[in-house]
Amino acid sequence: MNGYKLIVVLLLGSFSSAAWGQLCQGHYWTEVEAKVKMQEFSQLWNDQNSWEKRADAIKSNLKRGLQWDKIPSFDRPQTLLISAPVSMDGYQVQNIALETFPGFYVTGNLYLPLNGAKKHPAVLSPHGHMKGGRFSEDVQLRCALLAKMGAVVFAYDMVGYGESTQLNHKMPISLLLQTWNSKAIIDYLVNRDDVDPLRIGVTGASGGGTQSFMIAALDPRVSVSVPVVQVSAHFFGGCACESGMPVHKNGAFQTNNVEIAAAFAPRPQLIISDGADWTKNTPEVEFPYLQSVYNVFGKNKPIENVHLAEEQHNYGPSKRIAAYDFLAKHLGLSKNKVQENGQYKEDEIQLLDQEILEIYKTYPQPEGMLQGDQAIMNFLNINKIL
């Protein structure tokens, strides 16, 4: 047993050996094995009808593996904390804590446009495991620039990161909790008076890329998806928040992250990949499969790949430029105020200190918050992952 699997066994503790056998984690397949599996998957469907049946099975297994039905509904108004806006150049920032199920909160920031449109598109901005989380430079830059382009942007903490201190990040059901938070954020956004519910996008890198393609597959309200440096045929995610629950396998049923991303078809999707991680084969392996799925819905369906062979695992400037262009095209955003001679003016964005962006600097943590991994799992009546 390698070191990574040992860590996961210790994390899962008392969970059943059957559950462990259904988990597909890390480099679960070799690159060669993954190519063979993609060929096998392609034999399971041959037209739109057969693909849609396959996609339904992928999404059903995703919900089953997440134990999606364990999240209770509210029998009272949910708590929402939101700070006064901080005015910036061409946008505003508010700090927010949203109760996503009774006693559990997602913390983040709203970046709001100042232009006069009555209804704006909205973009979810989940972050990955990079240093700084939602307070990092790349998250602040892309959220601020998208707001200046006319989007309402919600940047939010992964569980156990930033102000999400109710639990540990690598607790066994972190994948469920993060994905439910994304769903609850969409619930919130589509009910805002300033958001167009028909124009909802999502983009994030690494673990945020996983969250992007998973919530996009699960929630039909997402209209545009841009997962960055994460869609891989052989790599299933190296953290419990990506692959710690049996969302890829159930008995004889097997899928991978490429197929989960493909389940978003035929809605617009941009896959951004690089040459230094598990997305290095995207132009030859992952993207052709995605293209073949989109093709069954008709010609010229909006699936694209920007592959940056000389770049690293991040959401750096060239990746952000590709995302801006794609989101602007498919969400109806304006580039006029954020470009000069065809170049995005990120250097005009003022970065804010973390403490300015923290909601709990303005409000105390709400009473009745669930505290600790086991308290949350007990509340949800989840004591095993199968």
HELIX and SHEET records of a PDB file:
HELIX    1   1 GLY A    3  LEU A   12  1                                  10    
HELIX    2   2 SER A   17  GLN A   22  1                                   6    
HELIX    3   3 GLU A   31  SER A   42  1                                  12    
HELIX    4   4 GLN A   48  LEU A   66  1                                  19    
HELIX    5   5 TRP A   68  LYS A   70  5                                   3    
HELIX    6   6 GLY A  133  PHE A  135  5                                   3    
HELIX    7   7 GLU A  137  LYS A  148  1                                  12    
HELIX    8   8 SER A  174  VAL A  190  1                                  17    
HELIX    9   9 GLY A  207  LEU A  218  1                                  12    
HELIX   10  10 ALA A  240  SER A  243  1                                   4    
HELIX   11  11 ASN A  257  ALA A  262  1                                   6    
HELIX   12  12 GLU A  286  ASN A  295  1                                  10    
HELIX   13  13 PRO A  317  LEU A  331  1                                  15    
HELIX   14  14 GLU A  346  GLU A  348  5                                   3    
HELIX   15  15 GLN A  354  LEU A  357  5                                   4    
HELIX   16  16 ILE A  359  LYS A  361  5                                   3    
HELIX   17  17 ASP A  373  PHE A  379  1                                   7    
SHEET    1   A 3 LEU A  80  ILE A  82  0                                        
SHEET    2   A 3 TYR A  91  PHE A 101 -1                                        
SHEET    3   A 3 VAL A  86  SER A  87 -1                                        
SHEET    1   B 7 LEU A  80  ILE A  82  0                                        
SHEET    2   B 7 TYR A  91  PHE A 101 -1                                        
SHEET    3   B 7 PHE A 104  PRO A 113 -1                                        
SHEET    4   B 7 VAL A 152  TYR A 156 -1                                        
SHEET    5   B 7 HIS A 120  PRO A 126  1                                        
SHEET    6   B 7 VAL A 195  ALA A 205  1                                        
SHEET    7   B 7 VAL A 224  VAL A 228  1                                        
SHEET    1   C 2 LYS A 249  ASN A 250  0                                        
SHEET    2   C 2 PHE A 253  GLN A 254 -1                                        
SHEET    1   D 2 GLN A 269  ASP A 274  0                                        
SHEET    2   D 2 ILE A 303  LEU A 308  1                                        
SHEET    1   E 2 GLN A 339  GLU A 340  0                                        
SHEET    2   E 2 GLN A 343  TYR A 344 -1                                        
END                                                                             
